[in-house]
Amino acid sequence: MGQNNEFAHRMGNKTIKLVDASGNPVAGKEVTLNLTNHKFLFGCSLFDAIDVANENVPADRLAFQKEKIDKFLDVFNSATLPFYWARFEPERGKPQTKELKATAQWLKDRNVAVKGHPLCWHTLAAPWLLEMSNEEILKAQLDRIERDVTDFKGLVDTWDVINEVVIMPIFDKYDNGITRLSQELGRVGIVKEMFAKTREMNPDATLLINDFNTSINYEILIDGCLNAGVPIDVIGIQSHQHQGYWGREKLEEVLERFSHFGLPIHFTENTLTSGHIMPPEIEDLNDYQIADWPTTPEYEERQAREVEEMYTILFKHPLVESITTWKFSDDGAWLGAPAGFLRKDNSPKPSYDVLKRLIKEDWHTNVTVKTDQNGQLSFEGYLGEYELDCDGKKASFHLEKESGVEKVEI
């Protein structure tokens, strides 16, 4: 484990007093301390988990999906699940709550933190909103938040509350109820309504505003929301880089600008392809529709280099708390882009191996320390959940930034 200071903010010191069942100190024993789960969230969107948790696909497809998810679980500790209104509740009053709850529980049982995406968005808004007045749309949207945030409390306690508000009132691809509502309420107005209801329904939840627009317009929106008292916990930044890797300069520039708010930052939707780069003249990524977008060995090496640099830059930054790559696998990827860590056949790309090395080796703690005559030991490690092993007897504990002396019984 590299004990250099560039990651000091990711680490903590702890003293443990080891005692036996009778409360006597366990003195002069070698103890192994192993990080089992980072506090930092390394994630992907994981819509495929719905198939596995509900076993609602043919046996061969289920086996394929299980193989994929096993590779995910070997590296990642955070997953984003889909709550797109048009798909979650295509028919009013018949939401897919059961399937999504089963999936969230399945992930939680495997120690994966779950985020819901999104509660409010103009794209994939429920089509039946178009039959309503703005007043009725607002009520339906707030009722939706009340129902879903309540139903999933304890399983999904992190939400992208509202998505892509910068473009929301000027979105003109097609008519939808949420754009109509944002035109009436204004950007800050609609954000305030959505956050207030979400906070009311789950006071302890982590609430994000999320956008692909990293211009000053997003900064102005966040500033306006904070001045209006909107309880934003985290700034979400999308980084779909189908048109090429941002590079160190742009990454650091974006981080610097959005750090001024002093709020935690999550990179919520990251894409780095292992295929050719989308032409720069494409303004809306959705407009790039091609028959085949292959992954190639040469571009896979490029993707691996970019993943390593980007994750390292973000992990070094003290306000960044989470990185979510949007597609774990090329199978079913958005726009058909080879954007995953796995190829379509579930074989891992070099980027998977690179990220696994970073998380499981370079940014990992596994140390052996001897207890003193009082049964005490001290160590430094990456923040997160640990397993302690002394002569085959095991116990779990957390390493936080501010840690005093903790008594652990084995």
N, C-alpha and C positions, 0 to 999 in steps of 0.2 A: 504493500500500500504506500503510495507516495505521500509523505508527510510535508508537502510543500504548502506555502501559505496561500497560494492562489485559490484554494478551495477551503480555506479556514472557516468561512461562514457556513459551510456545509457540515462542519464537524463539531463535536463537543467532547468534554472530559467528564468522566464519571468515576466515583468511588463506590464500590460494592462491598458490603459486609456480608460474607457468606456464612450461614448458620445451618446446623442440622435440625431435624424435627424437634429436638429438645431445646433448641435455642442456643446451643453451644457453638462457638466459632469453629469453622472448618479451617484449621491453620496448616500452612506449609504445603498446600496442594496446588498442583498445576490445573489451571482452569482455561478452557478455550472459549472465546467470545466470538460469535459469528453473526454478521449482519444478515438477517433473513428477508428484510423488506425495507427499502429506502423510504425515508420521509418524503423525498423529492418524488414527484409523480412522473413516471415514464409511461406514456400511454399510446393507444391507437383507438380509432373508431373500431368497434367490434360487433357490427351488425350480424356477422356470421354466428355469433354465440346464441342468437335466437333459435337457430336450427338445432344446435346441440342441446341447449337447456330444455327445449320442448320436444325434441326427437320427432319433428314433424316433416322429415324428408325421407326419401328412400334409403335403404340400408347402406348402399354403396356411397351415396352422397353424405350420409351421416358419418361414416368412417373417415371420409375425406375431410369433412369439416372438423372432426375431433382431432385428426392429425394436425391440422392447421392451428387449432386453438391450443394444443399442447405446446407447440413451438412458441406461441404468444406467451403462455403462462411461464415459460422457462426464462423469459427476459423482462416482461412488463408487469406493472402493478396498478395500472389505471386503464379504464375503458370508457368510451363514449357510446351511449345507446341512442337510437333514433326515436324522437318524439314528434316528427314532422306531422303536423295536424292532419293534412289531407290523407296521409297513410295510416296514422294512428286512429283516426276517427272518420273514415270515409263516409260512413252513414251516421248522421247525428244520433247521439245517445248509445252508440255501439263501439266504444273505444277498445283497443287491443290491450287492455290493462292486464289481463291474465297472462298473456304470453310475455309481455315485458317485465312483469313482476317476477315471473319464474326465472327469466334471464338474469335480472338484477340479483336475485337471491343466489342463483348458481354462481355468479361471479363473486359475490360477497363471501360465499362459503369457501372460495379459493383465495381469499385475501386480496381481491382486486377492488380498488375504489371505483365507483361508478358515477359518471356524469350524464345528465339528461340534456339532449340537444334537439331543438330549442323549444321554449314555451311559446314564443311569439316570433313569427317571421312572415314576411309577405309572400315569399316563394313557398310553394306547397302549403299555402293556407287552405283551410277547409273550403271546398267549392260552394258548400251550402250557405256560406256567409254572404254570398252575393245577393241572396234574396232578401237581405235584411237592411234596415236603416242603420246608420252609424251608431246610434244609441244602442240598438240591439246587438250589433257586432261587438261593441265594447263589453256589454254584459256577457255575451257568449264567451269572449276571450278571457274575461276575469273568472267566469264560472269554470272554464277549462283549467286555469291555473289552480283555482281552489281545489278542484277534484283531483288533479294529477299530482300536485305537490303533496296533498294530504295522503293520497293512496300510496305514494312511494316513499313517504317519510321513513327514515331509518334504512332504506335501501338505496335511494338516490337522494343525497343531501348536498349535491353540487349541481347547479343548473346554469346553462346558457339561457338567461331570462329572455333576452331579446337579441335578435340577430340582424346585422347589416342595416342599422338605422340610418346611416349616412345617405344611402341610396333610396331608402324605403319610400319617402313621399314623392320622389321623382321617378320611381320605377315605372317603366312604360312598356314592358314586354307583353303584359296582359293584365286585364283588370282583376283586382282581388280585394277582398274585404279589408285586409290589414293596411294596404297602401291608402285606401279611402280613409281609414281611421286616422292614420298618421298625418294625412293632409289636413284633417280637421283639428287634431290635438297638437300638431307640431311635434318635432323630434323629441325635445325635452319632455313635452307633455305626455307622449305615449310611453316613453321610458319610465317616467315617474309613476304612472298608473300600474305598469307591469311589475316594477320592483316593489312597490308598496304592497300589492296583493301577495306576491311571492314571499316577502318577508313576514307578512301577517300569518301566512299559512305554515311557515317553517322558520321561526325566529333564529334558529341555529344554522341554517343552511348557508353555503358559500354561493354567492350570487355574482354572475359574470354578465358584463356587456361584451358583445363579440362583434368583430368587423374585419373584413378584408381590406378596407380602406385605411391605409396607414398615413394618409396625408394630414395636413393641419386641420382639415374638416373634422376628422375623428377627435383630435385634441380639443377642438372648440366644443364639440358635442359633449365630451366627457367633462370638460370644465363647466359647461352650462348645467349639466346634470348634478354635479357635485355642489355647485352653488345653489341649486334648487333643493338640496337635501336628499337627493336620491342615494339610497344606501348601497352603492356599488362596492363590493368586496374585492373584486379582481378585474383587471383589464384583460380581455381576451383579444389576441392578435392572430388572425389567419395568415398563413404564409404558403399559399399554393404557388409553387415555383415551376409551373409547367413551361414557362417561357425563359427559364434559366435561373440558376442559383443566385440569390441576392448577393452573396459574397460578404466578407467580413465588414467592409466599409458601410454598406447599407444596414446590415444587421446591427452594428454598433450605433449607427445614427438613429435607427428606430428605437432601440433600447434607451438611448440617452433622452430622446424627446418624451417617450411615454413614462420614463422614470420620474419626471418632474412632479407627477401627482403623488408619488410616495406610496402607491398601492402595489400589491403583488401583481405580477404579470404572468399570464399563461399563454404559451404558444399553442393554440387550440386545434389548429388544422394545418399541419405541415405536409407539403408534398415536394419531393425531389425525385425526378424520374430517372430510370435507367434506360431510357430510350432517347430518340431525337428530341430537340427542343421545339416547342410550339412557336410558330412565326410571331415576331414582335408586333405585327400590325393587328393581331386579333385583340379586340378590346374586351369582349365578353368571352371568357374561356369556354362557355357553353356553345359558342358558335363554331368551335373547331371540332368537326365531325368527320373522322376518317375511318376507313374500313379496318385498318390494322396498324397498331402502334407497338412494334416489337421491342422487347428488351434485348440488348446485345452485350457481349462480354466487355467490350471497350467502355460502353456507357455505364455498365454495372460498376466498373472500377471507379469511374468518375463519381457516381452516386455515393459509393462508399467513402471516398475522400471528402465529399461535401457533407455527408452525414456526420463524419467525425469532427470536422471543423465547426459545423453549426451547433451541434450538441455541446461541444466543449465551450464555445463562446457563451451559450445560454446558461450552461451549468456554472460557469464562473460568475455570472451576474447575480448579485445578491437579491434582486427583486423577483427574479424568475423562479417560479415554484413548480412548473409543470411544462412538459413538452409532449404534445400528442401528434403523432404522425397520422395522416388521415386514412390511408389504406395500408393495412398490415400486409395484404397480399394483392398481387395483380389480378387475381380471380374476381371478376365483377367490379373492377376499379372504375371510379368516376371518369368519364370521357374515354374509357378504354386505355388510359395511360398506364404504362408500366411503372407504377408509383409505389409499389409495395416493397417490403423486406423479403417477401417470398415470391417466387415465380408462380405462374398459373398452376403448375403441377405440385405446389407446396415445397419445392426445393428452395433452400435458403440462398439468397444472394450474398455477395461479399459485405453489403451494408448491414445485413443481419449479424454476421460474425463480428464485424467491427463494433456494433452497438452492444452486443453481448459482452465483448471484451471490456468495453468501457464500464458498463454497469456492474458486471460480475467480477472483474479483476482490478482495473485501474481505479475505480471509484468504490472500492469494496474494503471492508474490514473483516479480517479473520486473524485474531491474535491469541497467543497463549501467555498467560500471566500467572505468577505464583502468589498465593495469598500469604500475608505476613502472620505473625503469631496471634494477631487479633482477628484473623479470618478476613482481612481487608485486602483489596486490590484496587488499583487505579489504572484507567486506560483512556486513550483517545481514539475516536472513531467517527465514521460517517453517521449522521443522524438517522434514526429509524428504529426498527424492531430487531431485537437480538435474541439468539439462543445461547445459553450458557451451558457448558458441559464440564462436569467434574466427575471423573471416574465413572462415566456412563450415566450419571444422574443429571437430568436436564431441567432447566427453568428458563422462562422467557422474561424479558424486560424491555423497556423503551429507553433509548438515548435521546434526550432533548438538549437544546442549546444550554439551558440553565439546569444543571443537574447537581444536586447535593449528594449526600451519602444515602444509598438505598440498601435496605436489608433484603437479602434474597435467601429463601430457604430451599435446601435441596434434600 
